[in-house]
Amino acid sequence: MLAVLGAGPREAEGLDFSVDYPGTVRADEAFPVTITADTLDNYDVKMFVHDDTKAVSEIYDPFADLWKSSFSYVVGAYPTHDTINVMSHYIGFTDITVRMRETGQSGFDEFVGPISVVIPEPGPGIVLGVAGLGLIGGRRKSYFAGSHEFFAFVEAD
């Protein structure tokens, strides 16, 4: 993992756990977040990338084998799954939050650290655009950076 400002193992408050994640990631690409804790108890895990007002990411639930809203916990994820994938839909320098709560409890311990999310890599079928442009036969994917909206157009198959 490439370590950039704010990346690498960081300690959380309360529960003794640390979080390791890449300091720079690409929007719409999964990246791993690894948790290390001094406990064998089962914990639910919630992870999200967010700006000042909203979460703009998804978390992968390895038990259900699907991506879900980052508003949800992955119940009983830790210690069975100490690495969980997250996908950001935000572009810019922002924060990642990891919450752990003992399974069956409502209180949680939290880690918040900086992360940089960059524009997705252009490739076959993807054209970066700006507001007001359209692509016939394709679909538009929106990204957010503060109050600004950016677009990528995905060409039809």
C-alpha positions in Angstrom: 0.0 0.0 0.0 1.2 3.5 -0.9 1.4 5.6 2.3 0.4 9.2 1.8 -0.4 11.9 4.3 -2.7 10.3 6.9 -2.4 6.7 5.7 -1.0 3.8 7.6 -1.9 2.3 10.9 -3.8 4.8 13.2 -5.1 4.3 16.7 -8.8 4.8 17.5 -10.3 6.0 20.7 -11.8 3.6 23.3 -11.4 0.1 21.9 -7.8 -0.6 21.2 -7.8 -0.9 17.4 -5.8 0.4 14.5 -6.8 1.0 10.8 -4.6 0.7 7.8 -5.7 2.0 4.3 -4.1 3.5 1.2 -3.7 7.3 1.5 -4.8 7.9 -2.1 -7.5 5.9 -3.9 -9.5 6.2 -7.1 -13.2 7.0 -7.1 -15.4 3.9 -7.9 -12.5 1.5 -7.3 -12.5 -0.8 -4.3 -9.7 -0.4 -1.8 -8.9 -2.4 1.3 -9.2 -1.2 4.9 -7.6 -3.5 7.4 -8.5 -3.4 11.1 -6.2 -4.8 13.9 -7.7 -5.0 17.4 -6.7 -6.5 20.7 -9.9 -8.6 21.0 -11.4 -11.8 19.9 -14.9 -10.6 20.6 -17.2 -10.2 17.6 -17.6 -6.6 16.3 -19.9 -5.1 13.7 -18.0 -2.8 11.3 -19.1 0.4 9.4 -16.7 2.2 7.1 -17.4 5.3 5.0 -15.8 8.1 3.0 -17.4 11.4 3.6 -17.3 15.1 3.2 -18.6 17.5 5.8 -22.2 16.7 5.2 -22.7 13.2 3.8 -21.2 9.8 3.2 -20.5 9.1 -0.4 -19.3 5.5 -0.5 -20.2 1.9 -0.3 -18.9 -1.0 1.9 -18.5 -4.6 0.7 -20.3 -7.2 2.9 -18.3 -10.4 2.5 -21.0 -12.4 4.2 -23.8 -11.4 1.7 -21.2 -11.0 -1.1 -22.6 -7.6 -2.2 -21.9 -3.9 -2.0 -24.2 -2.0 0.4 -24.8 1.5 1.7 -22.1 2.8 3.9 -24.8 3.7 6.4 -25.0 0.0 7.3 -22.8 -2.1 9.5 -21.4 -5.4 8.4 -22.7 -7.4 11.3 -20.1 -9.7 13.0 -17.4 -8.8 10.5 -14.5 -8.6 12.9 -12.4 -10.7 13.7 -13.6 -13.1 10.9 -12.9 -10.4 8.2 -10.2 -8.0 9.3 -9.9 -6.5 5.8 -13.0 -5.0 4.2 -13.3 -3.2 0.9 -14.7 0.3 0.5 -15.6 2.2 -2.6 -15.7 6.0 -2.7 -17.9 8.1 -5.0 -16.4 11.4 -3.7 -13.4 13.1 -5.3 -11.0 15.3 -3.3 -9.1 15.3 0.0 -11.6 14.2 2.6 -12.0 11.7 5.5 -12.6 8.0 6.1 -14.4 6.8 9.2 -14.3 3.3 10.7 -16.8 2.4 13.4 -16.7 -0.7 15.5 -19.4 -1.8 17.8 -19.6 -5.0 19.8 -22.2 -7.2 18.1 -25.6 -6.7 19.8 -24.6 -3.3 21.3 -25.5 0.2 20.1 -22.4 2.2 21.3 -19.4 2.3 19.0 -15.7 3.2 18.9 -14.6 5.4 16.0 -11.5 6.2 13.9 -11.5 9.2 11.5 -8.5 9.8 9.2 -7.7 11.7 6.1 -7.8 10.2 2.6 -7.4 11.5 -0.9 -9.8 10.3 -3.6 -8.8 11.0 -7.2 -10.6 10.8 -10.5 -11.2 7.3 -11.9 -8.6 6.2 -14.5 -10.0 6.9 -18.0 -10.1 3.7 -20.0 -12.1 2.0 -22.8 -15.7 3.1 -22.7 -15.1 6.0 -20.2 -15.0 9.6 -21.2 -14.5 12.3 -18.6 -16.8 15.3 -19.0 -18.2 18.4 -17.5 -21.6 19.7 -16.6 -24.0 20.3 -19.6 -22.4 17.7 -21.9 -24.1 14.5 -22.9 -23.2 11.3 -24.6 -25.8 9.6 -26.9 -26.3 6.0 -26.1 -24.3 6.1 -22.8 -25.0 6.9 -19.2 -23.6 9.6 -16.9 -21.9 8.9 -13.6 -21.7 11.8 -11.1 -18.9 12.4 -8.7 -18.8 15.1 -6.0 -16.0 17.3 -4.6 -17.4 19.7 -2.1 -20.2 21.7 -3.8 -18.9 20.8 -7.3 -20.2 17.9 -9.4 -18.0 16.2 -12.0 -19.1 13.6 -14.5 -17.8 10.5 -16.3 -19.7 9.2 -19.3 -19.8 5.5 -19.8 -20.4 4.5 -23.4 -23.1 2.0 -24.2 -21.9 -1.5 -25.1 
